[in-house]
Amino acid sequence: MHKKQLEIQLVQRFSKAFAILVIISLTAKLLYDIYYLCSLIFYLFQMTIKPNNTLASIQEIADLLTDIAAELMTTGAHTMRITQNISRMAEKFGYSIELSVFQLSIMMTITSKIDSTNRLTVIKKNRPLALNFRIVSDLSALSWDTFDKNLTYDEIKLRFHDIVTQKRISRWLVLILVGCANASFCALFKGDLYAVGLVFLATLVGFFTRQEMIKKHINHLIVFTTSAFVASLLAGLGYVFHLGTTPEVALASSVLFLIPGVPLINSILDIIEGHVLTGIARLVNASSLIVCIAVGLFTSMLILGLEKL
């Protein structure tokens, strides 16, 4: 009798354990189904509020791509880089482009790959050159993300806005760093401490003059001429007051911060890569800036009586 009671109790315990396992399994299954249902609802909700690429018209896409191309041109990208980035982004939307980059404007013809009659030509004016390689790098990364991550039109537009409106480096920090860099050039050319100090001071004043004139949207040729004149006039004081033994090094080094290195490099790259018209335009523009630097330097030398150096 006792043995039979033990068997009954054992069966009851196994039944309870089995029932608990069944309840746990059913509960887990129910929770999984709820999770799956919630995920599906969330996905459908995201699909309803997430903008679709097809909603963007050819006009909107063309305007966005020309804005990006113009920003790349303004911030110092060479023509091949601009063309590759914009073509990559256009392909994501199902379009092909023909892009012509000029010094003052960008012309783009965008054509649908599905319907070749659906095309549009857009021309956008470029802003004055404002070098910013962080923006160039970020826009190049955006073009790859557009292609690889299948970004939507609104996502691209939002990221583009964030990139072009990001906070720039403090102008005062740039001013000090440029002064130090130009003074280092003077030291590299065997200038003494007086020459290095004069170049640092001349660069600070000359670059500050350039910043203020650019802020007031004065013609860039006048900006370069005036900045070169101010910087070389201050550096030439070494001759007037007989400071140090290398005043000529200070005078020659004082205008190096104005040398248009990026336009010169981009012009050569454009010509090598087959964009001859744009390359020549950049080269002419850079050459005109160099002439303006020479005019400013020569004017200050005339005032200081150093024209025979």
SULPE-V218524 format. One record per helix or strand. SS is the DSSP state (H for helix, E for strand). FROM is the first residue (numbers start at 1). TO is the last residue. If there is no record, write none. Layout:
BEGIN
ss: (SS;SS)
from: (FROM;FROM)
to: (TO;TO)
END
This chain:
BEGIN
ss: (H;H;H;H;E;E;E;H;H;H;H;H;H;H;H;H;H)
from: (2;53;58;79;95;105;119;133;153;171;193;220;237;247;256;261;276)
to: (49;55;75;92;101;112;125;148;164;188;215;235;240;253;258;272;304)
END
